[in-house]
C-alpha cells in the first residue's frame, strides 16, 4: 500500500478553541486561515485571513486572541463586535492560557529548539512532582510521529488523557495512567495533529494532516461530522448528545 500522508509543505491545523457558551468553535491552520464555525449548524460562519502563522487561539468575552509567529493579535468576536483588531508584542507566541480574567502569554525571543525523545511526561502541579512518563513510540524510527502528539487534551467527564499518535487517539486513565481505550478511523490514514474536547465534553474534534476536521462522540466514538476544507461537507450524520 502506498503512503498517502501529506508532506511537511502541506497545510495543517494548528489549534482549536471554543466559545464559552459553546455556540462557536474556531480552528486555525498553518497558512493563516482562521475559520469560525457555528456549532448549531456545523457550518463556517465567517473566516479571517491572518498575515502571519497562527499557532494558538482562544476566545474571551468579545475578543479572539491569536498567537502567531510574529506576536499576539486580537480580533473582534463575534465579527460584528465593537472591539477593534490590534497586535501586541513583537515575538513569536509559544503559549496562551486564560484563567479567570487573566491572560497568560509566553513569548520567545528567537528560534526555539525542542528535544523530541518519544515520551509524554506527566507532572502533578499541585504537589510539584513528576508522576509518570509514557513511551508511545520508537523515536529512532518514527520521529515524525513524535511531532503529532504535542496537542493533547483531557476528557474531564471520564477523566482521561487523550493523546494523538499517528492516526489514532489513545486514552489513558489518570490513576495509574494505563491505556483504557483507543480511537481509530480506518478510512483516514493521515496523521492526527490535535484533539480538543467541547466545553460540555460530549464530543471531541480532531484534525488530520490532509486538512480534514472530524467531530466524534466522546462515548460511542461515532463520527457525526467530517469537514474537508474544500467548503463541502462530506458527512453529516447526527448531533452529539444533549
MOBEL-V176529 format. One record per residue. N is the residue number from 0. PHI is phi in radians with two decimals (NA if undefined). OMEGA is omega in degrees with one decimal (none if undefined). NEAR is the number of other C-alpha atoms within 10 Angstrom. Layout:
# MOBEL-V176529
n->N phi->PHI omega->OMEGA near->NEAR
n->N phi->PHI omega->OMEGA near->NEAR
This chain:
# MOBEL-V176529
n->0 phi->NA omega->-179.4 near->3
n->1 phi->-1.29 omega->-180.0 near->4
n->2 phi->-1.49 omega->-176.0 near->7
n->3 phi->-1.76 omega->-178.4 near->10
n->4 phi->-1.17 omega->-179.0 near->14
n->5 phi->-1.31 omega->179.6 near->15
n->6 phi->-1.51 omega->-178.7 near->9
n->7 phi->-1.21 omega->178.6 near->9
n->8 phi->-1.49 omega->-177.7 near->7
n->9 phi->-1.43 omega->179.9 near->12
n->10 phi->-1.39 omega->173.7 near->15
n->11 phi->-2.76 omega->-179.6 near->21
n->12 phi->-1.45 omega->-176.5 near->26
n->13 phi->-1.97 omega->178.4 near->20
n->14 phi->-2.90 omega->175.3 near->24
n->15 phi->-2.36 omega->171.4 near->25
n->16 phi->-2.51 omega->-178.1 near->22
n->17 phi->-2.14 omega->171.2 near->22
n->18 phi->-1.26 omega->-175.1 near->20
n->19 phi->-1.06 omega->-179.1 near->13
n->20 phi->-1.62 omega->177.7 near->8
n->21 phi->1.32 omega->-176.9 near->14
n->22 phi->-1.32 omega->-178.0 near->12
n->23 phi->-2.44 omega->163.5 near->21
n->24 phi->-2.31 omega->-171.6 near->22
n->25 phi->-2.22 omega->175.1 near->21
n->26 phi->-2.21 omega->176.5 near->22
n->27 phi->-2.30 omega->-179.3 near->26
n->28 phi->-2.24 omega->-173.5 near->20
n->29 phi->-1.12 omega->-176.9 near->19
n->30 phi->-1.56 omega->173.3 near->17
n->31 phi->1.65 omega->178.4 near->19
n->32 phi->-1.45 omega->175.7 near->18
n->33 phi->-2.13 omega->-175.6 near->22
n->34 phi->-1.80 omega->177.4 near->19
n->35 phi->-1.86 omega->-179.2 near->23
n->36 phi->-1.72 omega->169.2 near->19
n->37 phi->-1.52 omega->-175.9 near->16
n->38 phi->-1.20 omega->-177.6 near->17
n->39 phi->-1.34 omega->179.0 near->10
n->40 phi->-2.30 omega->176.0 near->11
n->41 phi->1.02 omega->177.9 near->18
n->42 phi->-2.08 omega->177.8 near->16
n->43 phi->-1.21 omega->179.2 near->15
n->44 phi->-1.46 omega->173.6 near->14
n->45 phi->-2.91 omega->-180.0 near->12
n->46 phi->-2.55 omega->172.9 near->15
n->47 phi->-1.83 omega->169.0 near->13
n->48 phi->-2.06 omega->-176.3 near->13
n->49 phi->-1.61 omega->-179.0 near->17
n->50 phi->-1.23 omega->-179.6 near->11
n->51 phi->-1.85 omega->-179.5 near->17
n->52 phi->-1.66 omega->179.3 near->21
n->53 phi->-1.37 omega->-179.9 near->29
n->54 phi->-2.10 omega->-178.5 near->22
n->55 phi->-2.45 omega->178.9 near->23
n->56 phi->-2.40 omega->171.7 near->25
n->57 phi->-2.72 omega->-177.6 near->23
n->58 phi->-2.02 omega->173.9 near->22
n->59 phi->-2.51 omega->-177.6 near->15
n->60 phi->0.93 omega->-177.1 near->11
n->61 phi->-1.90 omega->-178.3 near->17
n->62 phi->-2.28 omega->171.8 near->20
n->63 phi->-1.90 omega->-179.3 near->22
n->64 phi->-1.63 omega->-176.5 near->22
n->65 phi->-2.20 omega->174.7 near->25
n->66 phi->-1.53 omega->-176.0 near->29
n->67 phi->-2.19 omega->177.5 near->25
n->68 phi->-1.31 omega->179.1 near->17
n->69 phi->-2.21 omega->177.8 near->18
n->70 phi->2.47 omega->-179.1 near->20
n->71 phi->-1.85 omega->177.1 near->23
n->72 phi->-1.83 omega->177.1 near->20
n->73 phi->-2.15 omega->-178.9 near->20
n->74 phi->-2.04 omega->176.4 near->19
n->75 phi->-1.16 omega->175.7 near->18
n->76 phi->-2.53 omega->-5.3 near->20
n->77 phi->-1.16 omega->-169.9 near->18
n->78 phi->-1.05 omega->-177.6 near->17
n->79 phi->-1.44 omega->178.0 near->8
n->80 phi->-1.11 omega->179.6 near->11
n->81 phi->-1.41 omega->178.4 near->11
n->82 phi->-1.16 omega->177.9 near->15
n->83 phi->-1.60 omega->178.2 near->11
n->84 phi->-1.16 omega->179.7 near->13
n->85 phi->-2.65 omega->-179.5 near->11
n->86 phi->-2.27 omega->178.0 near->14
n->87 phi->-2.10 omega->177.8 near->11
n->88 phi->1.17 omega->179.7 near->13
n->89 phi->-2.46 omega->-179.2 near->14
n->90 phi->-2.39 omega->175.4 near->17
n->91 phi->-1.05 omega->179.1 near->22
n->92 phi->-1.60 omega->-179.2 near->22
n->93 phi->-1.89 omega->-177.7 near->16
n->94 phi->-2.86 omega->172.9 near->15
n->95 phi->-2.29 omega->177.3 near->18
n->96 phi->-2.63 omega->-178.7 near->12
n->97 phi->-2.01 omega->176.5 near->12
n->98 phi->-2.33 omega->-176.2 near->7
n->99 phi->1.10 omega->178.4 near->6
n->100 phi->-1.77 omega->-177.2 near->8
n->101 phi->-1.84 omega->176.5 near->8
n->102 phi->-1.87 omega->179.3 near->12
n->103 phi->-1.74 omega->-177.2 near->10
n->104 phi->-2.21 omega->175.4 near->14
n->105 phi->-1.93 omega->178.5 near->12
n->106 phi->-2.11 omega->174.6 near->19
n->107 phi->-2.27 omega->-173.6 near->14
n->108 phi->-1.49 omega->-178.9 near->9
n->109 phi->-2.54 omega->-180.0 near->8
n->110 phi->-1.26 omega->-178.2 near->6
n->111 phi->-1.51 omega->173.6 near->8
n->112 phi->-2.09 omega->-178.4 near->6
n->113 phi->-2.30 omega->175.7 near->5
n->114 phi->-1.73 omega->-179.8 near->5
n->115 phi->-1.82 omega->-175.6 near->13
n->116 phi->-2.01 omega->175.0 near->13
n->117 phi->1.54 omega->-178.8 near->20
n->118 phi->-1.96 omega->165.9 near->16
n->119 phi->-1.87 omega->-176.6 near->17
n->120 phi->-1.89 omega->-174.9 near->11
n->121 phi->-2.04 omega->-178.8 near->14
n->122 phi->-2.18 omega->172.2 near->12
n->123 phi->-1.67 omega->-175.7 near->10
n->124 phi->-1.30 omega->179.7 near->9
n->125 phi->-1.17 omega->-179.6 near->6
n->126 phi->-1.69 omega->178.5 near->8
n->127 phi->0.92 omega->179.1 near->8
n->128 phi->-2.49 omega->176.7 near->10
n->129 phi->-1.34 omega->-176.4 near->11
n->130 phi->-1.81 omega->-174.4 near->13
n->131 phi->-2.89 omega->171.3 near->14
n->132 phi->-2.18 omega->-178.8 near->13
n->133 phi->-1.92 omega->177.6 near->14
n->134 phi->-1.65 omega->-173.1 near->12
n->135 phi->-1.69 omega->-175.5 near->15
n->136 phi->-2.43 omega->171.5 near->17
n->137 phi->-1.61 omega->-172.7 near->13
n->138 phi->-1.09 omega->-176.5 near->15
n->139 phi->-1.18 omega->-177.1 near->8
n->140 phi->-2.11 omega->-170.9 near->8
n->141 phi->-2.45 omega->-176.2 near->12
n->142 phi->-1.15 omega->179.9 near->14
n->143 phi->-1.15 omega->177.8 near->12
n->144 phi->-1.14 omega->-177.6 near->21
n->145 phi->-1.04 omega->-179.9 near->20
n->146 phi->-1.27 omega->-172.5 near->16
n->147 phi->-1.48 omega->-176.9 near->20
n->148 phi->-1.85 omega->170.5 near->23
n->149 phi->-1.38 omega->179.1 near->16
n->150 phi->-1.87 omega->179.5 near->17
n->151 phi->-1.79 omega->175.9 near->18
n->152 phi->-2.72 omega->179.5 near->18
n->153 phi->-1.87 omega->169.0 near->18
n->154 phi->-1.56 omega->-175.5 near->21
n->155 phi->-1.31 omega->179.1 near->12
n->156 phi->-1.33 omega->179.7 near->10
n->157 phi->-1.67 omega->179.8 near->12
n->158 phi->1.01 omega->-179.4 near->13
n->159 phi->-2.19 omega->172.1 near->21
n->160 phi->-1.68 omega->-177.2 near->19
n->161 phi->-1.81 omega->-175.6 near->26
n->162 phi->-2.17 omega->174.1 near->24
n->163 phi->-1.28 omega->174.4 near->27
n->164 phi->-2.48 omega->-172.2 near->21
n->165 phi->0.97 omega->-179.2 near->21
n->166 phi->-1.83 omega->179.2 near->20
n->167 phi->-2.15 omega->168.4 near->19
n->168 phi->-2.07 omega->176.6 near->22
n->169 phi->-1.83 omega->-176.4 near->17
n->170 phi->-1.94 omega->-177.4 near->22
n->171 phi->-2.00 omega->175.0 near->21
n->172 phi->-1.27 omega->-166.8 near->16
n->173 phi->-1.79 omega->172.5 near->15
n->174 phi->-1.56 omega->177.2 near->8
n->175 phi->-1.84 omega->-178.8 near->9
n->176 phi->1.02 omega->169.0 near->16
n->177 phi->-1.50 omega->-179.4 near->12
n->178 phi->-1.26 omega->-176.0 near->15
n->179 phi->-1.77 omega->179.7 near->12
n->180 phi->-2.81 omega->-179.1 near->12
n->181 phi->-2.49 omega->175.0 near->14
n->182 phi->-2.18 omega->176.1 near->16
n->183 phi->-2.57 omega->175.1 near->14
n->184 phi->-1.81 omega->-174.5 near->14
n->185 phi->-1.21 omega->179.3 near->9
n->186 phi->-1.49 omega->-179.0 near->6
n->187 phi->-2.29 omega->-177.1 near->15
n->188 phi->-1.61 omega->179.4 near->17
n->189 phi->-1.21 omega->175.6 near->21
n->190 phi->-1.24 omega->172.8 near->22
n->191 phi->-1.55 omega->-178.4 near->28
n->192 phi->-1.62 omega->-177.1 near->26
n->193 phi->-2.79 omega->176.2 near->26
n->194 phi->-2.40 omega->175.2 near->25
n->195 phi->-2.46 omega->176.4 near->22
n->196 phi->-1.44 omega->174.7 near->24
n->197 phi->-1.19 omega->-178.5 near->19
n->198 phi->-1.00 omega->-179.9 near->16
n->199 phi->-1.57 omega->177.0 near->13
n->200 phi->1.33 omega->-177.3 near->17
n->201 phi->-1.28 omega->179.7 near->16
n->202 phi->-2.59 omega->173.5 near->23
n->203 phi->-2.25 omega->178.4 near->21
n->204 phi->-1.98 omega->174.0 near->21
n->205 phi->-2.14 omega->177.1 near->21
n->206 phi->-2.18 omega->179.4 near->27
n->207 phi->-1.84 omega->-177.8 near->24
n->208 phi->-1.30 omega->173.2 near->22
n->209 phi->-1.65 omega->174.0 near->22
n->210 phi->1.16 omega->178.8 near->19
n->211 phi->-2.03 omega->177.8 near->19
n->212 phi->-1.94 omega->-176.4 near->18
n->213 phi->-2.28 omega->174.9 near->18
n->214 phi->-1.84 omega->-171.1 near->25
n->215 phi->-2.27 omega->175.1 near->21
n->216 phi->-1.13 omega->-173.1 near->20
n->217 phi->-1.14 omega->-175.6 near->21
n->218 phi->-1.55 omega->-174.6 near->12
n->219 phi->-1.46 omega->-175.3 near->8
n->220 phi->1.09 omega->173.8 near->15
n->221 phi->-1.40 omega->177.9 near->16
n->222 phi->-1.40 omega->177.0 near->21
n->223 phi->-1.97 omega->177.8 near->16
n->224 phi->-2.65 omega->169.8 near->21
n->225 phi->-2.20 omega->-178.6 near->21
n->226 phi->-2.18 omega->173.9 near->19
n->227 phi->-1.62 omega->-169.3 near->17
n->228 phi->-1.39 omega->165.0 near->12
n->229 phi->-2.06 omega->179.5 near->9
n->230 phi->1.14 omega->177.0 near->9
n->231 phi->-2.22 omega->174.3 near->10
n->232 phi->-1.29 omega->178.1 near->13
n->233 phi->-1.74 omega->177.7 near->12
n->234 phi->-2.82 omega->175.3 near->13
n->235 phi->-2.62 omega->-172.8 near->13
n->236 phi->-1.73 omega->-176.1 near->10
n->237 phi->-2.85 omega->174.2 near->11
n->238 phi->-1.38 omega->175.5 near->17
n->239 phi->-1.22 omega->-178.2 near->17
n->240 phi->-1.03 omega->178.4 near->10
n->241 phi->-1.24 omega->none near->5
